[in-house]
Amino acid sequence: AFLRCKDRMFSIRFLSVSPCAGFSSSEALKIARKLDLCGRMHKFQNASAFILIKDHKPDFGAKIPTRLINPAKSDVGRVSKVILERLTCHLRERLRLNQWRSTADAINWFKVEGKGKFKFLSYDIEAFYPSITEELLNKAISFANQWTDISPSDIGVIQHCRKSLLFCPKGEVWQRKDSEFDVTMGANDGAEVCELVGLFLLQKISQFIPKQHHGIYRDDGLIMVMAPNGPKTERLRKDLHRCFNEENLKITVSMPSDGADFLDVSFNSKGSFKPFRKSGKVTQYIHHRSNHPPNIVRNIPDMVITRIRELSSSKEAFDSAIPYYTDALKRSGYTNFNADFDGEKTKKRTKKVRTRNILWFNPPFSSDVETNIGRRFLNLVEKHFKKPHRYHTFLNKNSVKVSYSCMKSMGGIIKAHNRKLLKEKMNPDTAKNTCNCRVKASCPLNGECLSKSLVYEATIKNQRRGVPLRRNDRG
């Protein structure tokens, strides 16, 4: 299949039409029954896929880089996500590999290792998600199995979530021609699969680079080249290409430099770092009069300034970066904030606090509602679950908390409305929802309970005669 955009053609990876889209649901049902999670999982979601055009790339004029987003996924992916998170966490602790999960992890690594004479070498794995093959994932699982035990059932769950279909707005179902395997962007466990493969690649790179001098975040890697020179750097670049080519992965390696822009921080070989943002991007925060919970709006300036403070190694770096963000805050209506590097910092808690099992109530917030929903809810809990009650241990002011959730933004409402109209236009036969019963098989009107202008007929019988009654429903 091909997508045409501005007289250019670029192919997608799903090449053959599949006659059946329910192959994954039956396997997911077996896994859910085995794990006793049938009542907590949804069936396979037949959501339409779409393609994002990455117009922020520097070579966008010469070619059109794209990203395929496939939201169709099995709910078993949530189970696979937990399995992979536990697995990758154990491997990171056991092997001491620098796989970063946030900017703070990369900064902590730089503070420890960023000493002496060195240069930075960064690399990027091209199309990392779709380039992960079944063979590469099996290698990563076998590598992980050398350091920890992985049950066959866990491997089966991970492999099941790699089966993917592509659903189009017009109703067609596409399946890969060579196999059903794919690591999709939008999968519940897609990031965790990339982390597992990343650990396998880090271990391979550690054969020719000391593992304390390099690390990776998803598809972005950073290397410290100690005592750099021309021949040494060139050999290192060739070794990196050879290492990734063995796994059928393509990378782009930068030239060695004294600085490196990594995630949202810019490192310098002199031991300093400062915030980094891509050029051409305009930062915009929610307005102080927007329809958001007051505690979120109130804390936005402090959160922004604290973030810039954490990304700055010195007061000079902070002072050079903060004006751009204070201007963005002022455009959003915030005026009362303290943009100081030596301002109030969050104190780390040293006392060990006992963790509780908290039951959260998340009502949607709207400034149009004057009733204090959170207070009313907590008062009801305190009224109906007093101490003699058998559920007081689980439902009390210490175990039940309230946190407001945000309503959909106007942009989200408009997008949802447009998707609904486009779906009805492209596929009018399946766009109408004719039944809202939870169990479709037990619908009293055979899946047509939302039909309008019905005539109901019933017969009332007594000992002497039956009287037929009719009711016309125009709703």
C-alpha positions in Angstrom: 0.0 0.0 0.0 1.1 3.5 -0.7 0.3 7.0 0.5 0.6 9.9 -1.9 1.6 13.3 -0.5 2.6 16.3 -2.6 3.3 14.1 -5.6 5.6 11.8 -3.6 5.1 8.2 -2.9 6.2 6.3 0.2 5.3 2.8 1.2 4.0 1.4 4.4 5.1 -1.9 5.8 1.7 -3.8 5.7 1.3 -5.3 2.3 -1.5 -7.9 2.2 -5.1 -7.8 2.9 -6.2 -10.0 5.9 -9.7 -11.6 5.7 -10.0 -11.9 9.4 -9.3 -9.4 12.2 -10.2 -11.6 15.1 -7.2 -13.8 15.2 -5.7 -11.9 18.2 -8.8 -11.8 20.3 -9.1 -15.6 20.8 -5.5 -15.8 21.9 -5.9 -12.8 24.2 -8.9 -14.4 25.7 -6.9 -17.6 26.5 -4.2 -15.5 28.2 -6.7 -13.5 30.1 -8.4 -16.6 31.4 -5.1 -18.2 32.4 -4.2 -15.0 34.3 -7.7 -14.6 35.8 -8.1 -11.2 34.2 -11.1 -11.6 32.0 -13.1 -9.0 33.9 -10.4 -6.4 33.7 -9.4 -6.5 30.0 -11.0 -5.2 26.9 -11.2 -7.0 23.6 -8.9 -6.2 20.7 -9.3 -2.5 19.7 -9.9 -2.0 16.0 -8.7 1.6 15.9 -7.7 3.2 12.6 -4.0 3.7 12.0 -2.5 7.0 10.7 0.8 8.4 9.5 2.6 11.4 10.9 4.9 13.4 8.6 8.0 14.4 10.5 8.4 17.9 9.0 10.8 18.9 11.8 13.7 16.9 10.3 16.5 18.9 8.7 16.3 17.0 5.4 12.5 17.3 5.0 12.8 19.0 1.7 14.8 16.2 0.1 12.6 13.4 1.4 9.5 12.9 3.5 10.2 11.0 6.7 7.1 9.5 8.2 6.0 7.6 11.4 3.3 5.0 11.4 1.1 5.2 14.5 -1.0 2.1 15.0 -3.4 2.4 18.0 -5.0 -1.0 17.3 -3.7 -3.2 20.2 -4.5 -6.0 22.5 -5.1 -5.3 26.2 -2.7 -8.1 27.0 0.0 -5.5 26.3 -0.5 -4.1 29.7 0.5 -7.4 31.2 3.5 -7.6 28.8 4.4 -4.0 29.9 4.7 -5.1 33.6 6.7 -8.2 32.7 9.2 -6.2 30.6 9.5 -3.4 33.2 10.4 -5.9 35.9 12.8 -7.7 33.5 14.6 -4.5 32.3 14.9 -3.1 35.8 16.6 -6.3 37.0 19.0 -6.3 34.1 20.0 -2.6 34.7 20.7 -3.3 38.3 22.6 -6.6 37.6 24.7 -5.5 34.7 25.2 -1.8 35.7 24.4 -0.6 32.2 23.6 3.0 31.5 20.1 2.8 30.1 18.5 6.1 31.0 14.8 6.6 31.4 14.8 10.3 32.0 17.0 13.4 31.6 17.8 13.2 35.3 19.4 9.8 34.8 21.6 11.2 32.0 22.6 14.2 34.1 23.6 12.0 37.1 25.7 9.9 34.8 27.4 13.1 33.4 28.1 14.4 36.9 30.0 11.3 37.8 31.8 10.4 34.5 32.2 13.9 32.9 35.7 14.5 34.1 39.0 14.7 32.3 39.7 15.2 28.6 37.0 13.8 26.4 34.7 14.4 23.5 31.1 13.5 22.8 29.9 11.1 20.2 26.2 10.7 19.7 24.2 8.2 17.5 20.6 7.8 16.5 19.0 4.5 15.5 16.9 5.1 12.4 13.3 3.8 12.6 14.0 1.9 15.8 10.5 0.6 16.4 9.7 -0.9 13.0 13.3 -2.1 12.6 13.1 -4.5 15.5 12.7 -8.0 14.0 11.5 -11.2 15.6 15.0 -12.5 15.4 16.4 -9.5 17.3 13.8 -9.7 20.0 14.4 -13.4 20.5 18.1 -12.6 20.8 17.3 -10.0 23.5 15.1 -12.4 25.4 17.8 -15.1 25.3 20.4 -12.6 26.5 18.1 -11.6 29.4 17.5 -15.3 30.2 21.2 -15.6 31.0 20.9 -13.2 33.9 17.3 -13.9 35.1 14.7 -16.6 34.8 11.9 -15.8 32.3 9.0 -18.3 32.3 7.7 -19.6 28.9 4.3 -18.1 29.7 5.8 -14.6 30.0 7.6 -15.1 26.7 4.4 -16.2 25.2 2.6 -13.0 26.4 5.4 -10.8 25.0 5.3 -12.6 21.6 1.5 -12.5 21.5 1.5 -8.7 21.8 3.8 -8.4 18.7 1.0 -9.6 16.4 -0.3 -6.6 14.6 -3.0 -5.6 12.2 -3.5 -2.3 10.4 -7.1 -1.0 10.3 -8.0 1.6 7.7 -10.9 4.2 8.0 -12.8 2.6 5.1 -12.8 -0.8 6.9 -10.0 -2.6 5.2 -7.7 -4.8 7.4 -4.1 -5.1 6.4 -1.5 -7.6 7.6 2.2 -7.8 7.0 3.0 -10.1 4.0 6.0 -11.8 5.6 4.9 -12.2 9.2 2.5 -10.9 11.9 5.4 -9.6 14.0 5.7 -5.9 14.5 6.6 -3.4 17.3 4.1 -0.6 16.8 4.2 2.9 18.0 1.1 3.1 20.2 1.4 -0.3 21.7 1.1 -0.6 25.5 4.5 -2.3 25.8 6.3 -0.8 22.7 8.7 1.4 24.8 9.6 -1.5 27.1 10.4 -3.8 24.1 12.8 -1.1 22.9 14.4 -0.9 26.3 15.0 -4.6 26.4 16.6 -4.5 22.9 18.5 -1.5 24.0 20.1 -3.4 26.9 21.1 -6.1 24.5 22.7 -3.6 22.3 24.5 -1.8 25.2 26.0 -5.1 26.2 27.4 -5.6 22.7 28.8 -2.1 22.6 30.5 -2.6 26.0 32.8 -5.2 24.3 34.8 -2.3 22.7 33.7 0.7 24.8 33.9 0.8 28.7 30.3 0.5 29.8 30.6 3.5 32.2 31.4 5.8 29.2 28.3 5.3 27.1 24.5 5.0 27.5 21.3 5.0 25.6 17.7 6.4 25.9 15.4 4.5 23.6 16.9 5.2 20.2 19.4 7.9 21.2 22.9 7.0 22.3 25.7 9.1 23.8 29.3 8.1 24.2 32.3 9.8 26.0 35.5 9.3 24.0 38.3 9.6 26.4 41.7 11.0 25.2 40.2 11.4 21.6 42.3 11.5 18.4 41.4 11.0 14.7 42.3 7.3 14.2 40.7 6.3 17.5 37.4 8.1 16.8 37.2 6.6 13.2 37.7 3.1 14.5 35.0 3.7 17.1 32.6 4.9 14.4 33.3 1.8 12.3 32.8 -0.5 15.3 29.5 1.1 16.0 28.2 0.7 12.4 29.4 -3.0 12.4 27.7 -3.7 15.7 24.4 -2.4 14.6 24.6 -3.8 11.0 24.9 -7.3 12.6 21.4 -6.8 13.9 20.0 -5.2 10.7 19.8 -1.7 12.3 20.9 1.5 10.7 22.4 4.3 12.7 23.5 7.9 12.2 26.7 8.8 14.1 27.7 12.4 14.7 31.2 13.8 14.5 33.1 14.1 17.8 32.5 17.4 19.5 32.9 19.3 22.8 29.2 19.5 23.3 26.1 17.3 22.8 22.4 18.1 22.8 20.7 15.1 24.4 17.0 15.0 25.1 16.3 18.4 26.7 19.8 19.2 28.1 23.0 20.3 26.4 26.2 18.9 27.8 29.7 20.5 27.5 33.0 18.7 27.8 34.1 21.3 30.4 31.6 19.7 32.9 28.7 22.1 32.5 25.2 21.6 31.2 22.2 23.8 30.4 18.6 23.4 29.1 18.2 22.6 25.4 15.2 23.1 23.1 14.9 22.6 19.4 14.9 25.6 17.2 11.7 26.8 15.7 9.6 25.4 18.5 7.3 27.8 20.4 6.7 26.9 24.1 3.2 27.4 25.2 1.7 26.7 28.7 -2.0 26.5 29.6 -3.5 29.9 30.4 -4.0 30.8 34.0 -7.8 31.3 33.3 -8.2 27.9 31.6 -10.6 25.3 32.8 -8.1 23.3 34.8 -8.0 22.3 38.5 -6.7 25.3 40.6 -3.8 23.4 42.1 -2.5 22.6 38.6 -2.7 26.2 37.4 -1.2 27.6 40.6 1.8 25.3 40.5 2.8 25.7 36.8 5.3 28.5 37.3 7.0 26.7 40.1 7.2 23.5 38.1 8.7 25.3 35.0 11.3 27.2 37.0 12.2 24.1 39.1 12.7 22.2 35.8 15.0 24.8 34.3 16.9 24.9 37.6 17.4 21.1 37.5 18.7 21.3 33.9 21.3 24.1 34.7 24.7 23.3 36.2 25.3 26.9 37.4 23.6 30.2 37.9 25.1 31.5 34.6 23.5 28.7 32.7 20.2 29.3 34.5 20.2 33.1 33.9 20.9 32.6 30.1 18.0 30.1 29.7 15.3 31.4 32.0 14.2 34.6 30.1 12.6 32.5 27.2 10.5 30.5 29.7 9.5 33.5 31.8 8.3 35.2 28.6 6.2 32.1 27.8 4.7 32.2 31.3 3.8 35.9 31.0 2.1 35.2 27.6 -0.1 32.7 29.4 -1.0 35.2 32.1 1.3 34.2 34.9 2.9 37.2 36.7 3.5 36.2 40.3 6.6 33.8 40.3 10.2 33.9 41.5 12.6 33.1 38.6 15.8 32.8 40.8 18.4 30.1 40.6 18.8 30.2 44.4 15.1 30.1 45.0 13.2 27.7 47.1 14.2 24.2 46.4 12.4 21.0 47.2 13.8 19.3 50.2 14.5 15.6 50.0 12.5 13.6 52.5 14.9 11.6 54.7 12.3 10.0 57.0 11.0 6.7 55.8 7.2 6.9 55.2 5.0 3.8 55.3 3.2 3.3 52.0 -0.5 2.8 52.0 -2.9 1.3 49.5 -4.7 4.4 48.3 -8.1 4.3 46.5 -8.3 7.4 44.3 -11.4 9.2 43.2 -10.8 11.3 40.1 -13.9 13.4 39.2 -13.6 15.6 36.1 -13.0 19.3 37.0 -15.0 22.1 35.5 -15.0 25.7 36.7 -18.8 25.9 35.9 -19.6 23.6 38.8 -19.8 25.4 42.1 -20.4 22.3 44.2 -17.2 21.1 46.0 -17.5 17.5 44.7 -14.4 16.3 46.5 -15.5 17.5 49.9 -19.0 16.1 49.4 -17.5 12.7 48.4 -15.2 12.6 51.4 -18.1 13.6 53.7 -20.2 10.7 52.3 -17.3 8.3 52.9 -17.0 9.5 56.5 -20.7 9.3 57.1 -21.4 5.9 55.7 -18.2 4.0 56.7 -17.7 4.9 60.3 -15.5 2.9 62.6 -17.9 0.1 63.4 -18.4 -0.6 59.7 -16.7 -3.7 58.4 -15.3 -1.7 55.4 -13.9 1.2 57.6 -10.4 -0.2 57.3 -10.5 0.2 53.5 -12.7 3.3 53.2 -11.5 6.1 55.4 -9.9 9.5 55.1 -6.4 7.9 55.1 -7.1 5.3 52.4 -9.4 7.3 50.1 -8.0 10.4 48.3 -9.5 12.8 45.8 -7.7 14.3 42.8 -9.5 16.1 40.0 -9.0 15.1 36.4 -8.9 17.5 33.5 -11.7 17.7 31.0 -11.0 17.4 27.3 -9.5 20.5 25.7 -11.3 22.3 22.9 -8.8 21.0 20.4 -9.5 17.4 21.6 -13.2 17.9 21.3 -12.9 19.3 17.8 -10.6 16.4 16.7 -13.0 13.8 18.1 -15.9 15.4 16.3 -14.0 15.5 13.0 -13.0 11.8 13.4 -16.7 10.9 13.9 -17.8 12.8 10.8 -15.0 11.4 8.7 -15.8 7.8 9.9 -19.5 8.2 9.0 -18.6 9.6 5.6 -16.0 6.9 4.7 -17.9 4.0 6.1 -21.6 4.8 6.6 -22.7 1.2 7.1 -20.6 0.6 10.3 -20.6 4.1 11.7 -24.0 3.9 13.3 -24.1 2.5 16.8 -27.3 0.6 17.1 -26.8 -1.0 20.5 -25.4 0.3 23.8 -25.9 -2.9 25.8 -22.8 -4.0 27.8 -23.4 -7.6 26.7 -24.4 -7.4 23.0 -25.6 -11.0 22.9 -28.2 -10.4 25.6 -29.8 -7.3 23.8 -33.6 -7.6 24.1 -33.9 -6.2 20.5 -31.2 -8.2 18.8 -28.7 -5.4 18.7 -31.2 -2.7 17.6 -32.1 -1.2 21.0 -31.1 2.4 19.9 -33.6 2.4 17.0 -36.1 5.2 17.0 -39.8 5.5 16.2 -40.7 2.0 17.5 -44.2 0.7 18.2 -44.3 -1.5 21.3 -47.1 -4.0 21.7 -48.0 -5.9 24.9 -51.0 -8.0 25.9 -52.4 -7.8 29.5 -54.2 -11.0 30.4 -56.7 -11.5 33.3 -59.1 -14.3 34.1 -61.7 -13.1 31.5 -59.9 -11.6 28.5 -56.7 -10.2 27.1 -56.5 -6.5 26.2 -53.8 -5.5 23.7 -52.0 -2.2 24.3 -49.8 -0.3 21.9 -47.3 2.5 22.6 -45.6 4.6 19.9 -42.1 5.7 20.8 -41.0 8.7 18.9 -37.8 9.3 20.9 
